[in-house]
Amino acid sequence: MACAALRRSRVRRSKGDLDEALEDYNQAVRLKSDHARAFYNRAMIWKEKGQNAAAIADLQKYLGAGGGARDGDTQEVEKMIRDLSSDEPKR
């Protein structure tokens, strides 16, 4: 079921329907709470929408679920988190 939601979300995202794609990624995470790829892909949508805090949170969940180690992109994702953090408005 989580895989079906991921496939659906990719189609919706490719059509530019980010809100519907987000709902599908949310469903994938509800069905499989440690689904690293769903966290990563959802983070990319948050980033695209300018929601840096949400993107950072999902990237951290991606790393926590082992995605970085498995996909060999830990350093790249950590850099993305730093970059997104520096883009956050200062309070």
GUVO-371919 format. One line per field, with one value per atom (N, C-alpha, C, CB): residue number from 1; residue in three letters; y, z, x. Coordinates in steps of 0.02 Angstrom, whole numbers, plus 50000, padded with zeros to 5 digits. Glycine has a CB too. Example, Ala and Ser with C-alpha at 12.3 -4.5 7.8 and 13.67 -1.06 7.14 Angstrom:
GUVO-371919
i = c(1,1,1,1,2,2,2,2);
aa = c(ALA,ALA,ALA,ALA,SER,SER,SER,SER);
yy = c(49716,49775,49835,49776,49888,49947,50002,49970);
zz = c(50390,50390,50390,50452,50354,50357,50394,50286);
xx = c(50660,50615,50660,50565,50642,50684,50645,50704);
//
This chain:
GUVO-371919
i = c(1,1,1,1,2,2,2,2,3,3,3,3,4,4,4,4,5,5,5,5,6,6,6,6,7,7,7,7,8,8,8,8,9,9,9,9,10,10,10,10,11,11,11,11,12,12,12,12,13,13,13,13,14,14,14,14,15,15,15,15,16,16,16,16,17,17,17,17,18,18,18,18,19,19,19,19,20,20,20,20,21,21,21,21,22,22,22,22,23,23,23,23,24,24,24,24,25,25,25,25,26,26,26,26,27,27,27,27,28,28,28,28,29,29,29,29,30,30,30,30,31,31,31,31,32,32,32,32,33,33,33,33,34,34,34,34,35,35,35,35,36,36,36,36,37,37,37,37,38,38,38,38,39,39,39,39,40,40,40,40,41,41,41,41,42,42,42,42,43,43,43,43,44,44,44,44,45,45,45,45,46,46,46,46,47,47,47,47,48,48,48,48,49,49,49,49,50,50,50,50,51,51,51,51,52,52,52,52,53,53,53,53,54,54,54,54,55,55,55,55,56,56,56,56,57,57,57,57,58,58,58,58,59,59,59,59,60,60,60,60,61,61,61,61,62,62,62,62,63,63,63,63,64,64,64,64,65,65,65,65,66,66,66,66,67,67,67,67,68,68,68,68,69,69,69,69,70,70,70,70,71,71,71,71,72,72,72,72,73,73,73,73,74,74,74,74,75,75,75,75,76,76,76,76,77,77,77,77,78,78,78,78,79,79,79,79,80,80,80,80,81,81,81,81,82,82,82,82,83,83,83,83,84,84,84,84,85,85,85,85,86,86,86,86,87,87,87,87,88,88,88,88,89,89,89,89,90,90,90,90,91,91,91,91);
aa = c(MET,MET,MET,MET,ALA,ALA,ALA,ALA,CYS,CYS,CYS,CYS,ALA,ALA,ALA,ALA,ALA,ALA,ALA,ALA,LEU,LEU,LEU,LEU,ARG,ARG,ARG,ARG,ARG,ARG,ARG,ARG,SER,SER,SER,SER,ARG,ARG,ARG,ARG,VAL,VAL,VAL,VAL,ARG,ARG,ARG,ARG,ARG,ARG,ARG,ARG,SER,SER,SER,SER,LYS,LYS,LYS,LYS,GLY,GLY,GLY,GLY,ASP,ASP,ASP,ASP,LEU,LEU,LEU,LEU,ASP,ASP,ASP,ASP,GLU,GLU,GLU,GLU,ALA,ALA,ALA,ALA,LEU,LEU,LEU,LEU,GLU,GLU,GLU,GLU,ASP,ASP,ASP,ASP,TYR,TYR,TYR,TYR,ASN,ASN,ASN,ASN,GLN,GLN,GLN,GLN,ALA,ALA,ALA,ALA,VAL,VAL,VAL,VAL,ARG,ARG,ARG,ARG,LEU,LEU,LEU,LEU,LYS,LYS,LYS,LYS,SER,SER,SER,SER,ASP,ASP,ASP,ASP,HIS,HIS,HIS,HIS,ALA,ALA,ALA,ALA,ARG,ARG,ARG,ARG,ALA,ALA,ALA,ALA,PHE,PHE,PHE,PHE,TYR,TYR,TYR,TYR,ASN,ASN,ASN,ASN,ARG,ARG,ARG,ARG,ALA,ALA,ALA,ALA,MET,MET,MET,MET,ILE,ILE,ILE,ILE,TRP,TRP,TRP,TRP,LYS,LYS,LYS,LYS,GLU,GLU,GLU,GLU,LYS,LYS,LYS,LYS,GLY,GLY,GLY,GLY,GLN,GLN,GLN,GLN,ASN,ASN,ASN,ASN,ALA,ALA,ALA,ALA,ALA,ALA,ALA,ALA,ALA,ALA,ALA,ALA,ILE,ILE,ILE,ILE,ALA,ALA,ALA,ALA,ASP,ASP,ASP,ASP,LEU,LEU,LEU,LEU,GLN,GLN,GLN,GLN,LYS,LYS,LYS,LYS,TYR,TYR,TYR,TYR,LEU,LEU,LEU,LEU,GLY,GLY,GLY,GLY,ALA,ALA,ALA,ALA,GLY,GLY,GLY,GLY,GLY,GLY,GLY,GLY,GLY,GLY,GLY,GLY,ALA,ALA,ALA,ALA,ARG,ARG,ARG,ARG,ASP,ASP,ASP,ASP,GLY,GLY,GLY,GLY,ASP,ASP,ASP,ASP,THR,THR,THR,THR,GLN,GLN,GLN,GLN,GLU,GLU,GLU,GLU,VAL,VAL,VAL,VAL,GLU,GLU,GLU,GLU,LYS,LYS,LYS,LYS,MET,MET,MET,MET,ILE,ILE,ILE,ILE,ARG,ARG,ARG,ARG,ASP,ASP,ASP,ASP,LEU,LEU,LEU,LEU,SER,SER,SER,SER,SER,SER,SER,SER,ASP,ASP,ASP,ASP,GLU,GLU,GLU,GLU,PRO,PRO,PRO,PRO,LYS,LYS,LYS,LYS,ARG,ARG,ARG,ARG);
yy = c(49940,50000,50063,50000,50065,50124,50134,50116,50079,50085,50114,50016,50096,50124,50199,50089,50221,50292,50329,50304,50297,50329,50335,50288,50283,50286,50341,50217,50344,50395,50465,50383,50472,50538,50561,50537,50516,50535,50560,50475,50527,50549,50618,50498,50627,50691,50747,50687,50732,50782,50801,50757,50751,50765,50808,50699,50806,50849,50916,50814,50927,50991,50996,51045,50942,50943,50926,50892,50976,50965,50948,51026,50980,50967,50895,51016,50870,50800,50752,50786,50769,50727,50724,50753,50781,50782,50736,50854,50737,50692,50619,50704,50602,50533,50515,50523,50561,50548,50542,50604,50583,50577,50508,50631,50484,50417,50364,50404,50370,50321,50318,50337,50377,50380,50351,50452,50363,50334,50258,50360,50232,50159,50127,50143,50164,50137,50194,50105,50200,50259,50267,50256,50217,50224,50223,50169,50245,50243,50302,50245,50290,50344,50381,50315,50345,50377,50424,50324,50405,50449,50514,50414,50509,50570,50614,50551,50584,50623,50658,50577,50620,50650,50703,50596,50692,50742,50805,50714,50796,50853,50895,50829,50862,50898,50941,50849,50916,50956,51015,50913,51002,51057,51111,51032,51089,51135,51176,51097,51142,51176,51227,51124,51212,51258,51313,51218,51311,51362,51350,51429,51289,51270,51237,51223,51277,51250,51210,51306,51234,51199,51128,51237,51122,51056,51013,51063,51043,51006,50980,51051,51023,51003,50945,51062,50950,50897,50830,50916,50831,50769,50743,50780,50787,50763,50731,50822,50759,50728,50660,50774,50654,50589,50539,50597,50564,50521,50492,50562,50535,50511,50464,50569,50480,50438,50369,50472,50366,50302,50262,50313,50288,50252,50266,50181,50313,50327,50350,50379,50394,50419,50364,50471,50321,50266,50217,50229,50203,50154,50183,50135,50248,50278,50311,50329,50313,50342,50418,50311,50451,50524,50563,50541,50534,50566,50636,50524,50643,50709,50759,50703,50737,50781,50805,50745,50760,50778,50824,50715,50809,50853,50924,50824,50929,50995,51030,50988,50992,51020,51048,50967,51012,51035,51100,50981,51103,51164,51223,51154,51210,51263,51287,51237,51240,51259,51297,51197,51277,51311,51383,51273,51393,51461,51505,51460,51474,51512,51530,51472,51498,51512,51584,51462,51619,51687,51687,51719,51737,51743,51775,51785,51752,51779,51826,51723);
zz = c(50000,50000,50000,50059,50040,50042,49973,50096,49940,49873,49823,49850,49829,49783,49794,49794,49857,49871,49843,49947,49848,49820,49744,49839,49711,49638,49618,49610,49653,49638,49650,49682,49703,49719,49665,49787,49638,49585,49523,49566,49506,49448,49462,49433,49521,49537,49538,49604,49566,49569,49499,49611,49455,49387,49349,49349,49370,49340,49374,49343,49426,49461,49516,49413,49533,49587,49653,49571,49681,49741,49802,49755,49809,49868,49869,49870,49812,49808,49818,49740,49791,49801,49875,49759,49909,49981,50018,50008,50000,50033,50023,50006,49963,49951,49992,49876,49997,50039,50112,50031,50134,50203,50214,50217,50165,50171,50174,50112,50133,50133,50201,50078,50232,50298,50352,50316,50345,50393,50389,50381,50329,50319,50338,50246,50330,50346,50375,50282,50440,50474,50468,50546,50442,50432,50358,50470,50316,50244,50224,50205,50222,50210,50145,50209,50092,50026,50028,49971,50063,50069,50104,50106,50157,50192,50146,50255,50109,50064,50011,50031,49978,49925,49951,49889,50010,50040,50056,50103,50079,50094,50032,50123,49974,49912,49893,49856,49907,49893,49941,49899,50005,50054,50032,50125,50010,49988,49928,49968,49881,49822,49840,49773,49893,49915,49962,49951,49975,50019,50093,50001,50111,50181,50208,50187,50221,50239,50304,50245,50354,50418,50409,50470,50370,50357,50317,50321,50268,50228,50272,50172,50316,50361,50405,50405,50433,50477,50440,50504,50378,50340,50319,50279,50304,50287,50348,50262,50407,50468,50480,50529,50466,50472,50421,50463,50362,50310,50334,50244,50361,50388,50447,50409,50491,50548,50529,50593,50472,50448,50409,50404,50407,50373,50299,50383,50274,50202,50177,50186,50214,50192,50186,50240,50235,50234,50178,50302,50170,50118,50048,50128,50039,49973,49959,49966,50009,50000,49991,49941,50019,50010,50076,49968,50128,50193,50192,50246,50164,50163,50122,50136,50066,50024,50061,49958,50096,50133,50192,50158,50226,50281,50255,50316,50197,50167,50150,50104,50123,50106,50168,50072,50224,50287,50309,50343,50305,50323,50278,50318,50213,50167,50181,50095,50193,50208,50274,50211,50322,50387,50380,50436,50336,50328,50289,50291,50253,50217,50261,50158,50320,50366,50391,50426,50396,50423,50495,50419,50511,50580,50623,50581,50685,50731,50779,50768);
xx = c(50040,50000,50042,49954,50095,50139,50171,50194,50188,50218,50169,50242,50106,50055,50049,49987,50050,50046,50107,50041,50166,50226,50222,50288,50198,50192,50143,50168,50087,50036,50064,49973,50102,50130,50179,50164,50218,50265,50228,50310,50174,50134,50105,50077,50076,50046,50098,50010,50156,50209,50233,50269,50239,50261,50211,50271,50148,50096,50092,50029,50133,50134,50083,50122,50050,50000,50033,49942,50068,50108,50066,50150,50009,49967,49941,49908,49920,49897,49955,49862,50013,50072,50090,50132,50086,50099,50053,50093,49989,49941,49960,49870,49984,50005,50066,50019,50115,50173,50153,50226,50106,50080,50050,50027,50013,49983,50037,49935,50088,50143,50176,50195,50187,50219,50173,50237,50107,50060,50061,49989,50067,50067,50133,50051,50187,50254,50295,50289,50295,50322,50397,50304,50432,50504,50523,50541,50478,50489,50533,50421,50598,50647,50633,50717,50620,50610,50550,50601,50497,50438,50457,50381,50497,50519,50560,50560,50606,50649,50607,50701,50564,50523,50476,50483,50448,50404,50445,50370,50506,50550,50562,50617,50570,50582,50522,50599,50462,50402,50399,50338,50412,50412,50462,50429,50520,50572,50547,50637,50517,50489,50436,50460,50398,50345,50372,50291,50437,50467,50456,50440,50436,50424,50487,50362,50538,50604,50603,50653,50566,50565,50537,50523,50484,50454,50502,50387,50537,50586,50642,50614,50667,50721,50699,50744,50639,50613,50609,50543,50585,50580,50648,50536,50695,50762,50795,50806,50783,50810,50777,50798,50712,50678,50706,50602,50720,50750,50816,50761,50859,50923,50912,50967,50865,50850,50824,50800,50790,50763,50816,50702,50877,50930,50937,50921,50899,50901,50968,50850,51001,51066,51118,51091,51121,51170,51154,51171,51091,51070,51081,50997,51066,51070,51137,51015,51181,51247,51247,51279,51197,51194,51190,51134,51216,51213,51244,51249,51303,51336,51296,51407,51270,51230,51167,51209,51134,51074,51091,51038,51145,51166,51181,51228,51212,51225,51160,51270,51112,51047,51014,51002,51018,50989,51023,50997,51089,51125,51103,51201,51099,51079,51008,51084,50962,50893,50890,50847,50931,50932,50956,50976,51005,51030,50981,51097,50935,50883,50824,50859,50820,50764,50769,50764,50713,50714,50739,50645,50779,50804,50751,50869,50745,50694,50725,50658);
//
